Amino acid sequence: MSTTDADRELYQRAVAVAARAYAPYSRFHVGAAVLARDGRVFEGVNVENAAYPLGVCAEKSALARAVTDGCRPGDLEAIGITASPCGGCRQWLVELGIERVVYARGSGEVVTASPAELLPDTFEL
Ligand SMILES: [Zn+2]
């Protein structure tokens, strides 16, 4: 899937918001920006906790904000993420029906993929 100029802009918003991450333990700051079909953008960052498993990924933060503001599956067009989404977040991306996932691979290369490409044979209830 090719990366559009709009995808690159969304990715840059994720880069900018990553500075606000709360990551005192890993010091690995991640930002995410979700673009809704109506043009709204919801940003999120990773929020760590001293009890490590309780931390929240940037993608989940951004997606939870979008849902809180009324977005539902099909309302979200794309997401920019400054890191490769973890397995759990990939399931969230599938659930919410996002079309394009723009993210930075470990090598730093920014690529665009569909949730189905990132998580084939997805669990469905
Ligand atoms: Zn995650």
Backbone and ligand atoms as CSV (ligand in chain L), in Angstrom:
chain,resi,resn,atom,element,x,y,z
A,1,MET,N,N,0.858,-1.177,0.000
A,1,MET,CA,C,0.000,0.000,0.000
A,1,MET,C,C,0.902,1.237,0.000
A,2,SER,N,N,0.624,2.182,-0.896
A,2,SER,CA,C,1.501,3.362,-0.988
A,2,SER,C,C,1.137,4.400,0.074
A,3,THR,N,N,2.123,5.177,0.453
A,3,THR,CA,C,1.954,6.211,1.467
A,3,THR,C,C,1.667,7.537,0.779
A,4,THR,N,N,0.512,8.144,1.098
A,4,THR,CA,C,0.111,9.405,0.466
A,4,THR,C,C,0.679,10.603,1.247
A,5,ASP,N,N,0.565,11.795,0.665
A,5,ASP,CA,C,0.989,13.005,1.371
A,5,ASP,C,C,0.184,13.175,2.660
A,6,ALA,N,N,-1.114,12.859,2.599
A,6,ALA,CA,C,-1.961,12.972,3.792
A,6,ALA,C,C,-1.481,12.005,4.876
A,7,ASP,N,N,-1.045,10.816,4.462
A,7,ASP,CA,C,-0.518,9.834,5.421
A,7,ASP,C,C,0.747,10.371,6.087
A,8,ARG,N,N,1.596,11.000,5.280
A,8,ARG,CA,C,2.842,11.554,5.834
A,8,ARG,C,C,2.544,12.683,6.829
A,9,GLU,N,N,1.538,13.505,6.516
A,9,GLU,CA,C,1.137,14.569,7.452
A,9,GLU,C,C,0.645,13.987,8.769
A,10,LEU,N,N,-0.158,12.930,8.661
A,10,LEU,CA,C,-0.681,12.282,9.868
A,10,LEU,C,C,0.472,11.707,10.682
A,11,TYR,N,N,1.408,11.103,9.998
A,11,TYR,CA,C,2.575,10.538,10.689
A,11,TYR,C,C,3.345,11.652,11.407
A,12,GLN,N,N,3.478,12.809,10.774
A,12,GLN,CA,C,4.191,13.915,11.409
A,12,GLN,C,C,3.462,14.426,12.655
A,13,ARG,N,N,2.154,14.364,12.654
A,13,ARG,CA,C,1.400,14.725,13.871
A,13,ARG,C,C,1.712,13.744,14.983
A,14,ALA,N,N,1.844,12.467,14.616
A,14,ALA,CA,C,2.197,11.449,15.621
A,14,ALA,C,C,3.592,11.715,16.179
A,15,VAL,N,N,4.505,12.105,15.319
A,15,VAL,CA,C,5.869,12.420,15.757
A,15,VAL,C,C,5.835,13.583,16.742
A,16,ALA,N,N,5.053,14.610,16.428
A,16,ALA,CA,C,4.995,15.799,17.281
A,16,ALA,C,C,4.413,15.470,18.655
A,17,VAL,N,N,3.352,14.670,18.686
A,17,VAL,CA,C,2.690,14.394,19.965
A,17,VAL,C,C,3.510,13.420,20.821
A,18,ALA,N,N,4.389,12.657,20.219
A,18,ALA,CA,C,5.193,11.681,20.974
A,18,ALA,C,C,5.990,12.341,22.096
A,19,ALA,N,N,6.293,13.622,21.952
A,19,ALA,CA,C,7.044,14.342,22.992
A,19,ALA,C,C,6.269,14.396,24.300
A,20,ARG,N,N,4.934,14.203,24.238
A,20,ARG,CA,C,4.116,14.278,25.445
A,20,ARG,C,C,3.900,12.898,26.086
A,21,ALA,N,N,4.558,11.868,25.572
A,21,ALA,CA,C,4.413,10.531,26.153
A,21,ALA,C,C,4.869,10.534,27.607
A,22,TYR,N,N,4.264,9.645,28.394
A,22,TYR,CA,C,4.709,9.447,29.779
A,22,TYR,C,C,5.402,8.087,29.802
A,23,ALA,N,N,6.717,8.108,29.682
A,23,ALA,CA,C,7.474,6.859,29.565
A,23,ALA,C,C,8.747,6.920,30.412
A,24,PRO,N,N,8.569,7.086,31.744
A,24,PRO,CA,C,9.748,7.215,32.602
A,24,PRO,C,C,10.545,5.920,32.748
A,25,TYR,N,N,9.953,4.789,32.421
A,25,TYR,CA,C,10.632,3.506,32.623
A,25,TYR,C,C,11.392,3.068,31.378
A,26,SER,N,N,10.723,3.068,30.243
A,26,SER,CA,C,11.398,2.638,29.001
A,26,SER,C,C,12.087,3.813,28.305
A,27,ARG,N,N,11.616,5.011,28.558
A,27,ARG,CA,C,12.056,6.220,27.842
A,27,ARG,C,C,11.820,6.087,26.330
A,28,PHE,N,N,10.919,5.207,25.963
A,28,PHE,CA,C,10.550,4.984,24.558
A,28,PHE,C,C,9.241,5.718,24.306
A,29,HIS,N,N,9.347,6.919,23.759
A,29,HIS,CA,C,8.171,7.750,23.529
A,29,HIS,C,C,7.518,7.383,22.203
A,30,VAL,N,N,6.217,7.119,22.262
A,30,VAL,CA,C,5.461,6.770,21.059
A,30,VAL,C,C,4.287,7.737,20.930
A,31,GLY,N,N,4.028,8.181,19.706
A,31,GLY,CA,C,2.879,9.026,19.423
A,31,GLY,C,C,2.012,8.376,18.373
A,32,ALA,N,N,0.727,8.706,18.418
A,32,ALA,CA,C,-0.209,8.211,17.402
A,32,ALA,C,C,-1.204,9.317,17.089
A,33,ALA,N,N,-1.654,9.365,15.848
A,33,ALA,CA,C,-2.675,10.323,15.430
A,33,ALA,C,C,-3.644,9.601,14.507
A,34,VAL,N,N,-4.928,9.667,14.881
A,34,VAL,CA,C,-5.984,8.990,14.125
A,34,VAL,C,C,-6.785,10.022,13.352
A,35,LEU,N,N,-6.975,9.779,12.067
A,35,LEU,CA,C,-7.774,10.662,11.220
A,35,LEU,C,C,-9.157,10.050,11.012
A,36,ALA,N,N,-10.185,10.811,11.442
A,36,ALA,CA,C,-11.566,10.368,11.231
A,36,ALA,C,C,-12.023,10.830,9.848
A,37,ARG,N,N,-13.041,10.165,9.326
A,37,ARG,CA,C,-13.545,10.515,7.991
A,37,ARG,C,C,-14.097,11.938,7.932
A,38,ASP,N,N,-14.527,12.471,9.083
A,38,ASP,CA,C,-15.055,13.841,9.098
A,38,ASP,C,C,-13.950,14.887,9.273
A,39,GLY,N,N,-12.690,14.450,9.279
A,39,GLY,CA,C,-11.577,15.383,9.336
A,39,GLY,C,C,-10.970,15.588,10.713
A,40,ARG,N,N,-11.657,15.122,11.740
A,40,ARG,CA,C,-11.090,15.267,13.093
A,40,ARG,C,C,-9.862,14.377,13.234
A,41,VAL,N,N,-8.916,14.835,14.053
A,41,VAL,CA,C,-7.721,14.047,14.340
A,41,VAL,C,C,-7.631,13.855,15.852
A,42,PHE,N,N,-7.409,12.630,16.264
A,42,PHE,CA,C,-7.296,12.294,17.684
A,42,PHE,C,C,-5.875,11.811,17.942
A,43,GLU,N,N,-5.231,12.463,18.918
A,43,GLU,CA,C,-3.843,12.113,19.200
A,43,GLU,C,C,-3.751,11.284,20.475
A,44,GLY,N,N,-2.703,10.480,20.566
A,44,GLY,CA,C,-2.470,9.688,21.765
A,44,GLY,C,C,-0.992,9.438,21.957
A,45,VAL,N,N,-0.630,9.133,23.194
A,45,VAL,CA,C,0.758,8.790,23.518
A,45,VAL,C,C,0.766,7.559,24.413
A,46,ASN,N,N,1.910,6.914,24.522
A,46,ASN,CA,C,2.007,5.809,25.463
A,46,ASN,C,C,2.079,6.375,26.881
A,47,VAL,N,N,1.403,5.684,27.797
A,47,VAL,CA,C,1.358,6.087,29.199
A,47,VAL,C,C,1.782,4.874,30.015
A,48,GLU,N,N,2.987,4.946,30.578
A,48,GLU,CA,C,3.516,3.813,31.334
A,48,GLU,C,C,3.087,3.884,32.795
A,49,ASN,N,N,3.331,2.768,33.481
A,49,ASN,CA,C,2.993,2.671,34.891
A,49,ASN,C,C,4.065,1.836,35.577
A,50,ALA,N,N,4.297,2.103,36.865
A,50,ALA,CA,C,5.294,1.335,37.622
A,50,ALA,C,C,4.954,-0.154,37.591
A,51,ALA,N,N,3.675,-0.485,37.545
A,51,ALA,CA,C,3.249,-1.872,37.319
A,51,ALA,C,C,3.188,-2.031,35.798
A,52,TYR,N,N,4.271,-2.468,35.214
A,52,TYR,CA,C,4.470,-2.426,33.763
A,52,TYR,C,C,3.278,-2.846,32.891
A,53,PRO,N,N,2.621,-3.977,33.198
A,53,PRO,CA,C,1.529,-4.396,32.286
A,53,PRO,C,C,0.365,-3.421,32.223
A,54,LEU,N,N,0.295,-2.495,33.148
A,54,LEU,CA,C,-0.819,-1.547,33.158
A,54,LEU,C,C,-0.624,-0.380,32.203
A,55,GLY,N,N,0.528,-0.287,31.594
A,55,GLY,CA,C,0.778,0.791,30.646
A,55,GLY,C,C,-0.147,0.693,29.439
A,56,VAL,N,N,-0.331,1.833,28.776
A,56,VAL,CA,C,-1.210,1.891,27.606
A,56,VAL,C,C,-0.413,2.368,26.403
A,57,CYS,N,N,-0.628,1.737,25.266
A,57,CYS,CA,C,0.057,2.100,24.024
A,57,CYS,C,C,-0.524,3.412,23.461
A,58,ALA,N,N,0.279,4.091,22.679
A,58,ALA,CA,C,-0.148,5.347,22.053
A,58,ALA,C,C,-1.356,5.136,21.143
A,59,GLU,N,N,-1.352,4.047,20.392
A,59,GLU,CA,C,-2.464,3.779,19.478
A,59,GLU,C,C,-3.768,3.630,20.249
A,60,LYS,N,N,-3.701,2.868,21.356
A,60,LYS,CA,C,-4.914,2.663,22.149
A,60,LYS,C,C,-5.390,3.984,22.747
A,61,SER,N,N,-4.442,4.826,23.197
A,61,SER,CA,C,-4.816,6.142,23.741
A,61,SER,C,C,-5.580,6.949,22.703
A,62,ALA,N,N,-5.041,6.990,21.490
A,62,ALA,CA,C,-5.659,7.777,20.420
A,62,ALA,C,C,-7.015,7.181,20.024
A,63,LEU,N,N,-7.075,5.871,19.910
A,63,LEU,CA,C,-8.322,5.216,19.503
A,63,LEU,C,C,-9.395,5.380,20.582
A,64,ALA,N,N,-8.996,5.312,21.850
A,64,ALA,CA,C,-9.962,5.489,22.934
A,64,ALA,C,C,-10.528,6.914,22.917
A,65,ARG,N,N,-9.695,7.879,22.605
A,65,ARG,CA,C,-10.182,9.267,22.496
A,65,ARG,C,C,-11.191,9.387,21.362
A,66,ALA,N,N,-10.891,8.742,20.243
A,66,ALA,CA,C,-11.805,8.803,19.097
A,66,ALA,C,C,-13.159,8.175,19.450
A,67,VAL,N,N,-13.112,7.043,20.113
A,67,VAL,CA,C,-14.352,6.369,20.493
A,67,VAL,C,C,-15.109,7.203,21.523
A,68,THR,N,N,-14.388,7.781,22.462
A,68,THR,CA,C,-15.016,8.628,23.479
A,68,THR,C,C,-15.756,9.795,22.839
A,69,ASP,N,N,-15.195,10.307,21.744
A,69,ASP,CA,C,-15.821,11.434,21.046
A,69,ASP,C,C,-16.847,10.987,20.004
A,70,GLY,N,N,-17.216,9.717,20.032
A,70,GLY,CA,C,-18.331,9.257,19.217
A,70,GLY,C,C,-18.002,8.432,17.992
A,71,CYS,N,N,-16.732,8.244,17.686
A,71,CYS,CA,C,-16.365,7.454,16.500
A,71,CYS,C,C,-16.648,5.976,16.749
A,72,ARG,N,N,-17.042,5.308,15.691
A,72,ARG,CA,C,-17.341,3.886,15.746
A,72,ARG,C,C,-16.650,3.207,14.564
A,73,PRO,N,N,-16.642,1.859,14.531
A,73,PRO,CA,C,-15.996,1.174,13.406
A,73,PRO,C,C,-16.491,1.730,12.068
A,74,GLY,N,N,-15.548,2.030,11.190
A,74,GLY,CA,C,-15.874,2.591,9.887
A,74,GLY,C,C,-15.727,4.104,9.839
A,75,ASP,N,N,-15.665,4.748,10.998
A,75,ASP,CA,C,-15.544,6.209,11.031
A,75,ASP,C,C,-14.098,6.690,10.918
A,76,LEU,N,N,-13.145,5.777,11.033
A,76,LEU,CA,C,-11.738,6.171,11.086
A,76,LEU,C,C,-11.025,5.764,9.802
A,77,GLU,N,N,-10.320,6.717,9.228
A,77,GLU,CA,C,-9.695,6.504,7.920
A,77,GLU,C,C,-8.266,5.983,8.026
A,78,ALA,N,N,-7.481,6.619,8.864
A,78,ALA,CA,C,-6.064,6.250,8.934
A,78,ALA,C,C,-5.500,6.567,10.307
A,79,ILE,N,N,-4.349,5.953,10.596
A,79,ILE,CA,C,-3.645,6.236,11.840
A,79,ILE,C,C,-2.156,6.332,11.543
A,80,GLY,N,N,-1.507,7.309,12.140
A,80,GLY,CA,C,-0.056,7.429,12.070
A,80,GLY,C,C,0.509,7.018,13.417
A,81,ILE,N,N,1.552,6.216,13.402
A,81,ILE,CA,C,2.158,5.715,14.644
A,81,ILE,C,C,3.674,5.792,14.499
A,82,THR,N,N,4.345,6.240,15.550
A,82,THR,CA,C,5.797,6.403,15.439
A,82,THR,C,C,6.574,5.108,15.671
A,83,ALA,N,N,5.850,4.016,15.869
A,83,ALA,CA,C,6.494,2.706,16.046
A,83,ALA,C,C,5.606,1.648,15.411
A,84,SER,N,N,6.137,0.467,15.269
A,84,SER,CA,C,5.333,-0.634,14.747
A,84,SER,C,C,4.318,-1.048,15.803
A,85,PRO,N,N,3.029,-1.137,15.435
A,85,PRO,CA,C,2.015,-1.475,16.437
A,85,PRO,C,C,2.200,-2.889,16.991
A,86,CYS,N,N,1.969,-3.039,18.297
A,86,CYS,CA,C,2.085,-4.358,18.928
A,86,CYS,C,C,0.904,-5.231,18.499
A,87,GLY,N,N,0.953,-6.489,18.846
A,87,GLY,CA,C,-0.097,-7.419,18.448
A,87,GLY,C,C,-1.468,-7.000,18.947
A,88,GLY,N,N,-1.548,-6.571,20.208
A,88,GLY,CA,C,-2.830,-6.155,20.768
A,88,GLY,C,C,-3.403,-4.956,20.034
A,89,CYS,N,N,-2.552,-4.009,19.714
A,89,CYS,CA,C,-3.024,-2.822,18.994
A,89,CYS,C,C,-3.471,-3.181,17.581
A,90,ARG,N,N,-2.826,-4.163,16.984
A,90,ARG,CA,C,-3.251,-4.596,15.644
A,90,ARG,C,C,-4.690,-5.110,15.692
A,91,GLN,N,N,-5.031,-5.796,16.772
A,91,GLN,CA,C,-6.406,-6.269,16.930
A,91,GLN,C,C,-7.365,-5.081,17.051
A,92,TRP,N,N,-6.958,-4.043,17.760
A,92,TRP,CA,C,-7.783,-2.825,17.879
A,92,TRP,C,C,-7.969,-2.164,16.514
A,93,LEU,N,N,-6.923,-2.129,15.724
A,93,LEU,CA,C,-6.995,-1.493,14.402
A,93,LEU,C,C,-7.981,-2.238,13.510
A,94,VAL,N,N,-7.976,-3.556,13.609
A,94,VAL,CA,C,-8.935,-4.362,12.846
A,94,VAL,C,C,-10.349,-4.087,13.342
A,95,GLU,N,N,-10.524,-4.114,14.650
A,95,GLU,CA,C,-11.850,-3.929,15.257
A,95,GLU,C,C,-12.500,-2.620,14.803
A,96,LEU,N,N,-11.689,-1.564,14.738
A,96,LEU,CA,C,-12.251,-0.246,14.432
A,96,LEU,C,C,-12.281,0.052,12.938
A,97,GLY,N,N,-11.859,-0.896,12.123
A,97,GLY,CA,C,-12.032,-0.776,10.679
A,97,GLY,C,C,-11.223,0.334,10.026
A,98,ILE,N,N,-10.045,0.612,10.569
A,98,ILE,CA,C,-9.195,1.641,9.969
A,98,ILE,C,C,-8.680,1.140,8.619
A,99,GLU,N,N,-8.632,2.039,7.640
A,99,GLU,CA,C,-8.185,1.633,6.303
A,99,GLU,C,C,-6.667,1.534,6.174
A,100,ARG,N,N,-6.004,2.573,6.670
A,100,ARG,CA,C,-4.552,2.652,6.459
A,100,ARG,C,C,-3.811,2.866,7.778
A,101,VAL,N,N,-2.742,2.110,7.959
A,101,VAL,CA,C,-1.887,2.241,9.142
A,101,VAL,C,C,-0.517,2.697,8.665
A,102,VAL,N,N,-0.137,3.904,9.046
A,102,VAL,CA,C,1.137,4.493,8.644
A,102,VAL,C,C,2.057,4.431,9.856
A,103,TYR,N,N,3.127,3.687,9.764
A,103,TYR,CA,C,3.957,3.495,10.955
A,103,TYR,C,C,5.430,3.380,10.589
A,104,ALA,N,N,6.253,3.587,11.602
A,104,ALA,CA,C,7.700,3.492,11.407
A,104,ALA,C,C,8.163,2.090,11.793
A,105,ARG,N,N,8.811,1.443,10.860
A,105,ARG,CA,C,9.408,0.138,11.163
A,105,ARG,C,C,10.619,0.349,12.065
A,106,GLY,N,N,11.126,-0.728,12.621
A,106,GLY,CA,C,12.300,-0.634,13.479
A,106,GLY,C,C,13.476,0.012,12.779
A,107,SER,N,N,13.535,-0.123,11.457
A,107,SER,CA,C,14.623,0.464,10.667
A,107,SER,C,C,14.461,1.969,10.492
A,108,GLY,N,N,13.273,2.479,10.859
A,108,GLY,CA,C,12.987,3.898,10.682
A,108,GLY,C,C,12.190,4.189,9.420
A,109,GLU,N,N,12.090,3.216,8.534
A,109,GLU,CA,C,11.319,3.389,7.301
A,109,GLU,C,C,9.835,3.554,7.644
A,110,VAL,N,N,9.193,4.555,7.047
A,110,VAL,CA,C,7.758,4.771,7.277
A,110,VAL,C,C,6.992,4.083,6.154
A,111,VAL,N,N,6.082,3.216,6.525
A,111,VAL,CA,C,5.334,2.432,5.544
A,111,VAL,C,C,3.836,2.512,5.848
A,112,THR,N,N,3.045,2.137,4.881
A,112,THR,CA,C,1.587,2.111,5.047
A,112,THR,C,C,1.085,0.702,4.753
A,113,ALA,N,N,0.223,0.212,5.609
A,113,ALA,CA,C,-0.332,-1.132,5.435
A,113,ALA,C,C,-1.781,-1.128,5.890
A,114,SER,N,N,-2.516,-2.135,5.462
A,114,SER,CA,C,-3.884,-2.296,5.964
A,114,SER,C,C,-3.818,-3.138,7.237
A,115,PRO,N,N,-4.832,-3.010,8.113
A,115,PRO,CA,C,-4.855,-3.860,9.300
A,115,PRO,C,C,-4.812,-5.359,8.941
A,116,ALA,N,N,-5.451,-5.741,7.842
A,116,ALA,CA,C,-5.464,-7.151,7.448
A,116,ALA,C,C,-4.060,-7.636,7.077
A,117,GLU,N,N,-3.274,-6.730,6.500
A,117,GLU,CA,C,-1.890,-7.105,6.190
A,117,GLU,C,C,-1.069,-7.270,7.469
A,118,LEU,N,N,-1.397,-6.451,8.472
A,118,LEU,CA,C,-0.653,-6.499,9.737
A,118,LEU,C,C,-1.092,-7.636,10.644
A,119,LEU,N,N,-2.331,-8.098,10.452
A,119,LEU,CA,C,-2.868,-9.137,11.328
A,119,LEU,C,C,-3.799,-10.059,10.528
A,120,PRO,N,N,-3.235,-10.974,9.760
A,120,PRO,CA,C,-4.077,-11.891,8.976
A,120,PRO,C,C,-4.806,-12.886,9.881
A,121,ASP,N,N,-5.886,-13.427,9.379
A,121,ASP,CA,C,-6.692,-14.415,10.131
A,121,ASP,C,C,-7.067,-13.890,11.509
A,122,THR,N,N,-7.593,-12.680,11.521
A,122,THR,CA,C,-7.912,-11.996,12.765
A,122,THR,C,C,-9.015,-12.685,13.547
A,123,PHE,N,N,-8.895,-12.638,14.846
A,123,PHE,CA,C,-9.953,-13.140,15.732
A,123,PHE,C,C,-11.195,-12.272,15.577
A,124,GLU,N,N,-12.345,-12.924,15.389
A,124,GLU,CA,C,-13.625,-12.207,15.350
A,124,GLU,C,C,-14.620,-12.926,16.221
A,125,LEU,N,N,-15.407,-12.177,16.960
A,125,LEU,CA,C,-16.391,-12.748,17.860
A,125,LEU,C,C,-17.733,-12.853,17.178
L,1,ZN,ZN,ZN,0.167,-1.657,21.402
